[in-house]
């Protein structure tokens, strides 16, 4: 199956409403990526997987372990709410997730929700939501091992064990990856910027009764990566530590009433040497969720508390924190040809007071194969603690707020599908770093600027996607026509293209499955003034896989097969043509 060509009507998603839903009941714009697709891609990172999806723009300051920004529908990196096994991860220094620190080897499934979802998740979800899930246990015993080698002396070893017996199920994974890398910044130090990842994931479930389950999850990744900083001749090194820990209790009291209690902590730590810098963000969350069914409708009520803490030497005080208490109510209905989803949420922030958000989505089945959808929603993102309390901060910053409207048309018949979504998202009080007198910086006059609510942005676009199977040939394609612009100047936002397209195909040939991808990214600008252009580029990626023996599978991949020279960030190199060869053992 081509990576995005088909979507089973039996698939279940959780990102749209925080509850399991058949994909046929979801009005929102959601894409699913399962482990089979991830393994077939042979991708190096989570961002490599995401950049093949509709509506996703990626840029890297170098290789897979470098600083990475992901823009959903052109929105800022901080406008995407990110969860790992239900645990929110966020950096209160840079804003948004540290994508380079999420180990793909531990990932079983990814869901991407495009469009605002603050009425469900609270702060951050202006552009969308990415939910990442590690492996789950099930009855039986399922070991797996994968080894791989690639360009730049990349080598990896990963092992996992899933199983279950009686009331207990479990899943554990270990991964190690090393690479010599390449020179990420040719104009800087002439050294290779290699990296090393050591990761672990674990999930343990215990059925207390047939209708109650206790589950604990953990993900831990240590990364060491070279980078080129501002000082010439220095061997700059960055160490990242990403950890998520979650404990949940699920109870079903009847066919119509269930309860979920969750306690989670996400930790993001980043430090550099020999230039000394250290920042650590901790996000603690408590969730009480009740779900009630009445006929074709479903009502959800959430009580949630989120606490953010930032430890950073450049903030005053050095350790700063805040909290948000929230009440969220959702109602979903599917009756005949009609599908409805309504959500309201009230967040009470310890710094900013109350933020109310809401969303309303409606779908109407024009026929058995064709559905018309429309939705509107509001969202917000609270300023990071660094933006408020650092030496560059402004303590009276307001939250960034957004209003989104969109409409879509979906068609699916058998294994063939097509969709089109048109959207417009307006953001005000956009936080930018602006030049100004030193007095604007928390009373410190030694710097030339600070953060301020000085901007407005409009993200408009059309996303087309589809796929089908013709005999043994699977095809998938997507096209994004976007205009993410500064609403005050009319200029394009930095590092975002107006046009993106992906075409995927695969078919069996002589015992092998051969695949190919074409990815096109249009011209972008590296700066807000639209003076420094980044050229458009088109990449060709090739894959081939085969079963070489029972339980043994071989995968070969060539990325950027034409060795295209391009940049996603001005002055930072990309890897060029790369090769990967992987061997996996999965007893059946």
Secondary structure, DSSP 8 states (H G I E B T S, - for coil): --TTT---TT-EE-TTTSS-EEGGG--SEEEEEEHHHHHHHT-SSHHHHHTTSTTEEEEESSSTTS-EEEEETT--GGGEEEEETTEEE--TTTSS--GGGS-GGGEEEEEEEES--HHHH-TTTTSEEEEEEE----SEEEEEEEEEEETTTEEEEEEEEEEEETTEEEEEEEEEEEEEEE-S-TTS--S-EEEEEEEEEEEEEEEEETTEEEEEEEEEEEEEEE---SSTT---EEEEEEEEEEEEEEEEEETTEEEEEEEEEEEEEEEEETTTEEEEEEEEEEEEEEEEEETTEEEEEEEEEEEEEEEETTBSSSEEEEEEEEEEEEEEEEETTEEEEEEEEEEEETTTEEEEEEEEEEEEESSSSEEEEEEEEEEEE---HHHHHBTT--TT---EEEEEEEEEEEEEETTEEEEEEEEEEEEEEEEEEEE--GGGTTT--SSSEEEEEEEEEEEEEEEEEEEEEETTEEEEEEEEEEEEEETTT--B-TT--SEEEEEEEEEEETTEEEEEEEEEE--EESSTTS-SEE--EEEEEEEEEEEEETTEEEEEEEESTT-----SSTT-----SEEEEEEEE---
